Amino acid sequence: MDALSGAGPRRARGRPGARSSGVRAPAAPWARFSAWLECVCVVTFDLELGQALELVYPSDFRLTDKEKSSICYLSFPDSHSGCLGDTQFSFRIRQCGGQRSPWHDDRHYDTGAPVSLQREPAHYFGYVYFRQVKDSSVKRGYFQKSLVLVSRLPFVRLFQALLSLIAPEYFDKLAPCLEAVCNEIDQWPAPMPGQTLNLPVMGVVLQVRIPSRVDKPESSAPKQCGHENLLPAPVVLSSVHELDLFRCFQPVLAHVQTLWELMLLGEPLVVLAPSPAMSSEMVLALTRCLHPLKFCCDYRPYFTIHDSEFREFTTRTQAPPNVVLGVTNPFFIKMLQHWPHILRVGEPRMSGDLPKQVKLKKPSRLKTLDTKPGLYTAYTAHLHRDKALLKRLLKQGLQKKRPSDMQTALLRRHLLELTQSFIIPLEHYMASLMPLQKSIMPWKVGVETPPQIRPFRQDDFLCSLEHAGPQLTCILKGDWLGLYRRFFKSPHFDGWYRQRHKEMVQKLEALHLEAICEAVRGLRGKQNIEAWMKDKSEVEIVDLVLKLREKLVWAQGHQLPVKEATLQRAQLYIETIIGSLPKDLQAVLCPP
């Protein structure tokens, strides 16, 4: 396949719908569509142009030239992959040209969704369905085209299922089919965490449940809507985002715990796989093995030498960035020999035997492009390998032909328990930094300032591990303290701490607002208000009103965990105070 030859990705000449400049007007009829997708792209291989953006839909969605170029190159397998037939994979690109205002309100979704499934503010996901088949009517003898869904949502399972429905039909019927599908998506309800949704498309109803941050692990699957007689019967997707972890990790199962540590520490890692499908699935599986911890580093499920960040990631003048790169071109082994960790993935073996080469290979052995599969790293794992898990998955699992979904459930539970055992001591220590509720005094330090959260002291936390460490919930032995010390230097500690600190500040603000409302509960009625106001100057009273108003606006804007009754009580209190002021001040505080 010569997909990478030619003059580079430019818009194909004379193609319908190729216009992609200009911004959709806020009144455009694509608000619901935009809750799921940014746009749909079609990339073709033109003999003169190379990869070319044939169509963007909606046609007025704005993509920068750099984004168009990235989408074109990343939508085709590398020429080394040799993908004949139909192939599905995914990529992730950096949004260029500054953050754009969404046409839909992200806050309701992001507030209820798990942090790992919130919309990406600065990146696009591309979900690709690529077809390469022999076609004697084409000069080169092959039909080569990709249908790409561009979204900010990491719903790989949902969008792959959607592509498997619409792409074959589109390749047969072209543009009219795509327009009809986009209009159907524009009728879908917005993704709401915790809800089971029915999504009709092309005569099929996809039934999905959008995960919520308050979900228990077993509640991710859709609950059948018994009261609806849906015709046709819905196709139920067990998850919008979860991968078949066992199938993804099977070629590297002996190294899963070491890879978990590398991901936890945000270490730079190159994944070299035989195809974009294996590359993208492996990278996504690695980033999701930290669940429920959000993956805070950069990652590229599929990356090529034509990517705009190629020089940034391959320079030897500075340390490799905290990124997981999925590649298929063996040239990257030569280019990235200075990277500390390289994972070469081969085809999965179906035997139930433990892999013979379970030892890590040193990076110095990376000398040729035909490097054998394995994990090349000088890293020494802090925790001991769980041999019992490997035995259950391989000897008891594969040899007895245990179903793949059961194998994945075992592996996912193991990784979840490992992550939770690591995070729970951090959560407990962080909770101890919260001020006591009785110290939240409404008038003591001023209305606008609740008490502060105490600073996180790493040495104090490490001392707490002796009696409240991961050994209470995890049987694995090893150097847990050393793992925590390295974790403190990683982007994931910074990301976790910022998120938890933000949530605690919001909780404190909510408790403070409730304390204020509780303190003034007895002041209802004009007489009580006037008695309270006797020793207060008008400046103090106006200041109180303004700060209370500011608190209410902030609480509603940031969707603080405050009861609606509390907000109403605070509003009533403000109105009562204003009603007790002189008329001239009332006019200032409540202009007509």
N, C-alpha and C positions, 0 to 999 in steps of 0.2 A: 504493500500500500504506500502511495506517495502523498499521504495527506499533509506532510510537513514541507513539501516542496512548493515552489511557486512564489508569487510576489507578496505573500502575507495577507492578513485579513483586512479586506476592504469591502464596503458594501457592494453587493452584486449589482450589475447594471440592469436597469429596466425591470427590477423585481417589484411586484405589488406589495405595498405595505411596508417598504423598507425605511420609510421616513421615521426617525426616532428622536428628532430634536423638538424642543419646546416642552412645556410642562402642562400636564392636564389641569384644566380649570377645576377649582374646588367643587363646582356644580356638576362635574362630569358624572356619567352614569356608571362609574366603576368603583364606587366606595366599597361595596361588599366584595368585589373581586380583589381589591387591594388589601382586604383583611387577610387574605390567604396568599396571594401572589403579587409580585411587583409587575412582572410581564412574562410573556411567552416568546421565545426566540426560535427561529429556524436557521440552522447553519448548514450550508451546502459546500461541496467541494467543486470549485470552478477551475477549469484547466488553466485559465490565464491568471486568475486572482488568488488561487489557493483557497483556504477557508474563507467563506464570505457570508456575511449576515444577510440572509435572504429576506427575512421578515421579522418584525417586532410587533407584538400585539398586546395591548392597545397601541396603535401606530404612533400616538403622540407621547408615549412614555419616553422620558429623557434618559439616555445613556451617554456617558462621556466617551470620547474616542478610545481612551485607555481601557474602559470597561468593555467596549465592543470588541477590542482586540483580544482581551483576556477571555471573554466568552467564546470567541471564535476558536482560539487555540485549544482551550480546555474542553471543548465540546467534541473533539475528535481524539480517539486513542493515538498514542505515540506510534510512529511507524514500526517500532520494535515489537509492539503488542500483537500485531497480526490478527485483529478481531474480525472474523467473518461472521455474517449473520447479524443477529440483534444483540446489543450489549447495553446494560444499564449501569451507570456509575454516577458519582456526584463530585462537585468541587466547591470551593469557597474562595471568594475574592474580596479584596479590600475595596470598599466604596471610595471612589475618587470624587474630587470636586466639592468636598464639604458635605455636611449632613443635610439631607433634604427633609422637608416637612412631610409627614405621612398624611394621606387623605383619610385616614381613619384614626380613631382614638385608641392608642396602644395601652393606655394606663389600666383599663379594666382587665385586659388580658394579662398584662405583666404583673399586676398586683396579685392575681390569684394563681398564676402559673409557677411551677418550680423554677428556681433560678436558672437551672441548666436548660430550660425550655423556653425562656423568654426570648422575645425578638432580638435579633442582632442589630444594634444601632449603627454599626460602622462596616458591616460586611453583608455580602449577598451569598446565599447558597444557590448553586446551580444543580438541578437534577436533570440528568441527560438520558435520552433514549437514542442510541446510535444504531443505524442500519447500514451495513455494507454487503451488497449482494451483486452477483454477476448480472450485467445488463449490456447486451450486445449493441443497444442503441446509443450507448455513451462511448465517446472516443477511447477512453482508458479501459472501457470494458466493465466498469463497476459503478453501481449506484451508491453514493455515499452521502448520507444526510443525517443530521441530529435534530431532534426536538428537545428544547430545553425549557424547563420551568424555573424561573428566577424568583426566589422568595427570601424573606428574612427569618422564616420559621424553620427550625431544624427537624421537620417532620419527614424524615427520609422514607419511612415505611409507607406513609400515606401518599406521598408524591410519586414514589416508584409504582405503587398500585394504580394511581391515576394515569401515569404515563403508559403502563402496560395496556390500559384500556384505549387511550386516545391515539397513541403514536401509530400503531399498525393501520388504524382507520385513516389517520391523516396522510400517511405515506401513499395510500391508495386514492384518497379523494381531495387532498390538498386544502387550499385556503378556506372554502366554504365550511368544511367540517370544523376547522379550528375556530372560526368565528362563532359557530353554534355552541361549541364547548365552552368558550370564554363567557358567552352570554348565560349559559347554565350556571357556571361558577359564580357569576355576578348575582345569582339568586340565592346562593347558599347563606345560611345564618353565619354570623361571625363566630370564630372559635372562642368558646367560653370555657374556662377551666372548670372541671367537675361535671360537665354536661355531656350526655350522649347525643350526637347529632346524626341526622340522616342527610347525606349529600348526594343528590341525584345527578347523574352524568351519563349521557349516551345510553339511556334505557336501563341503566344499572343504578342501584342505590348503595353507596358506600356508607356503612354505619361505623362510626368511630367515637371513642370517648376521649375528650381532651383532658390530660392529667391536671390535677390540682395540687397545690403545695401542701394541702392537708390530707392528701391520700395516704392510705396504708398501702404497703407494697402489693397486696393482692387485689387492690381495687382499680387497677389500671385498665382492665378489659371492659369493653362496652357492656352495659346491662341491656338486655333485650327489652324493647319498648312493647310490652304485651298488649297495651290498649290500642296500638296502631296496627291496622291490617294493611301492611305495605305490599303493594304489587308493583314490580316484582319483589320477591323476597330479598331482603338486603344482603349484601356481601359484608360480613362482619370482620373488621380488621381488629386483631387482638391488641394492637398498639399503633399509635401514629409515628413512633420514633424508635422503638427498641429493635435491635438487630439480633440475628441468631448468633449469640456470642460464642457458642461452642464451635459452630462451623467457622467463624472468623478466626478464633484462636487455636483451632486444632493443629495447624502446622507449627505453632510455637508454644504448645501447651506447657511444656516443661519450664518455660521462662515466664509464665504469666505473672507470678508474684514479683519477679525482678522488674518486669515491665510496669506493673502497678506502682512499684516504688519510684521508677523513673518518671512516670506520669505525675505522681504525687509531688515530686520535687521539681517539676517543670523543666526537666532536662531536655536539651535538643536531641531529636531522634529523626533519623531518616528511615523510612520504610520502603524497601525496593521490592516490588511485587511483579508477577508476570503480566498483569493486566490492570487497567484502570478500575475495573470492578473490584478486584482483590485489594488493590492499593487503597481505594476510598473506604471500603468496608473495614479494613484493618485499622486505618487511622481513626475512623469514627468509633470503632469498638474500643480503641485505646483511650480516647477522650471520654468515653462514657463509663469506663470501668471504675471511675472515682465517685459515681453516683452514691449519695445525694450531693456531694461536693461539686461546685461549679468548676468546670475546666477554664482557668483564667489565662492560659497562654494562647498564642496563635497556633492555628493548625490548618493544613492544606491537604484535604483528602486526595487530591490529584494535582500534581505540579509538573510543569514542563520547562524546558530551557528557554521557551519564548515568553515566560511569565515576566511581567514588569518588575517583580521583586527578585528576579534571578540573581542579579549582581549583589543585591543587599544580602541575600542568604548564602552566597557562595564565596564572599570575600574572605581572604585570609588575614586581613589587616586588623581584625578584631575578633573577639570570641564569638562563636556561633550564637544566634539569637535563640530565645526560648520558644521554639516552634517544632511541631511534628510535621514532617514533609512526607507525603506519599508520592512516589515516583515509579516509573516503569522503564526508563531509559538507563541502561547500565553505565552510561557515561557519568552519571551522578556519583558512582562509587569513586571514580577518579577525582571528580571535582570536590567531593566532600570528605576526602580521607582525613581531614583535620577535625571532623566532627567526632564527638566522644562516643556516640552510640549509633550503630547502623544495624538495622534488622533486615536481613535478606529472607524473603518469604518464598517458599516453594509451593507446589501443589500439595493439598492436604493428603496425609496418608490415612487409609481406612483401617489399618490393622489396630488391634487392641494392645500392642506391645508398647512399652515405654520407649521413647526415642533413644537411639544409641548414643548420640552426641548431645548429652545434656549439659556438658560443660560450656561455659562461655568462651568465645573465641576472642583473642586479643586483636585490637584494631591493626596492629602491625602485620597481621596476616591478610589484610585487604590490599592485595597487590595486583590482582587481575580482574578483568571485567566479568569473568565467568566464576566469580566467587561462589562457594557453596552456600546453601541456606543455613541460617543460624543467626545468633545475636552476637555482634562484634562489639565488645565493650571492655574497658578495664574496671568498670564499676563492680564493687563487692556489695551484695545485698546485705541489708541490716537484719532482716528476718530470715529464719530458716524456712526452707521449702516445705509445703504441706504435702508430704508424700501420700498420705491417706486420701487426699482429694484426687490426686492423679490416678491412684489405683481405682477409685470409685468411677472416675470418668472413663478411663481407658480399659482396664481389665474387666471391671464389672459392667461398664457402660457399653463400649463398642463391641466387645466379644459377645455380650448377651443381647446385642441389637436393641438397646434401650432407645426409645424415640428421641429425636433431636431436641424437641421442645423441653423434654425432661432433663436432658443433659445441659441445655442452656439454663434452665431454672436452677440446677445445682450450682453451676459456675457463677451465675449472677448472684445467688444467695451468698456464696462464699466471698465474692468481692464486696458485696454490700456489707456483710458482717465485718470484714477486714477494715473497710473505710469507716464504718460506724465506731468500731473499737478504737480507731485512731482519733476520731473527731470528738467522741463523747467527753473525754477528759478536758479537751479544749472548751467545749460548750459549758461544762460544769464550772470551770475556772472563770470563764467569761461571765457567767451568771452571778458569780460571787462578787464581781466588780460593780454590780448594780447597786445604787443607794437603797437603803431600806425604805419601804413605803411610808413608814411613820415620819421619815425625814423630809417628805415632800410637803412643805408648808406653803400655803398659798400666799401669805403676806410677808413671810420672813425675809426672803431675799429678793423680793420684787416679782411682780406678776410674770415678767417675761423670762425669768431664769430659774428653771427647776434645778435641783442639785446635779452635779456633774458625775459622770461615770469615772471610776478610778482607772489609772493607767494599767495597761497590760505589762507585767514584769515577767520576762522569760525565766529568770532564775527562780522566782516564786512558783511559777507554773511547774517547772521541772522538779522542784522539791515536793510538789503535791502528788506527783506520780507514784511515789512510794506506797501511798495508801489509797489512791484513786486513779490508778493508771489503767492502761489497756489490758493488763494481765487479768483484770476482773471479768472481762467479757471475751477474751481471745486466748486460745490455748497455744498459739504460736510463740515460740521463744525467740530471743534475739536482742539486738541492741536498740530497743525502743527509744532510749534517750538520744542516741546518736541520730536516729531518724528524725526525731522532733527538732534537734538542733539544726539539721540541714533544711528541714521544712520551713523554719523561721526565715531562711534566706530566699525562699522561693516566692514566685508570683502568687502561688495559691494561698500561702498564709496571708499575704497582703490583701488578696481578694476576699478571702473568708473573713478576715478581721474587719475590713471596711463594711462589708455587708451586715455582719452581726452588730457592729457599732451603730450603724445607721438604724437598724431595727430597734436597738435598745434606746437610742435617742428619741425615736418616734414613740416608743412605749412610755418613756419618761414624760414626754410632752402630753401624751394622752392622760396619764395619771395626774399630771399637774393641772390640766384643764378640769378634770373630774374633781380634784381637791378644791379648786376655786369654786366650782358650782356647788359642792357640798357645803363649803364655808358660808356661801350666801343663800343657802336654801331657806334659812330662817328670816331672811330679809325681804321676803315677798310682802307686798303691800306697801302703800306709800308712806305710812307712819313709820314703819321699821326702816325703810330706806332713808327717810329724812333724819331719823335718830342716828343712823350710821354716818350720814353725811355731815353732821353737826361740826365735828372737829376736823373735817377735811376741807382744804382749799379747793376753789373751782379748778385750779390748774391740776391738782392731784386727781380730781374726779374725771376731768376730760382726758387726762393721761390714762387713767384706768379704762375708760370706755374705748379709747383708741387701741390700747394694747389687747383688750379682750376681743375686739373686732379682728385685729390682726391674727390673734390666736385661732379664732374661728375659721377665718379664710385659709390659714395655713393647714389647719386640721382637715378641712374639706378638700383642699387642693392636693394634699399628700395622702389622702385617704387613711388617716390615722385610725387605729383600732379604738374608736370612741363610740359609745352608744348614741343612737340618734336622739334619744330622750335627753342626754346630757347636752348635746348641741342646742336643742330647742330650749332647754332651761337657761343656758348661757345667753341665748338670743333674747329671751324674755327678760332676763335680768338687765341686759343692756338697755332694752326699751323702757323698763321701769325707771332706771337711773336717769335716762335722758328726759323722761316725762316729768321728773322732779326738779329739773334745772330751770333757770330763767328762760323766758321765751327766746331771747337773743342767742343764747348758747344752743338751744334746741334747733334754731334755724341753721346754725353753723354745722352741728353734728348730723342733722337730717335735712339737707337742702331739698327744696321741692323738685 
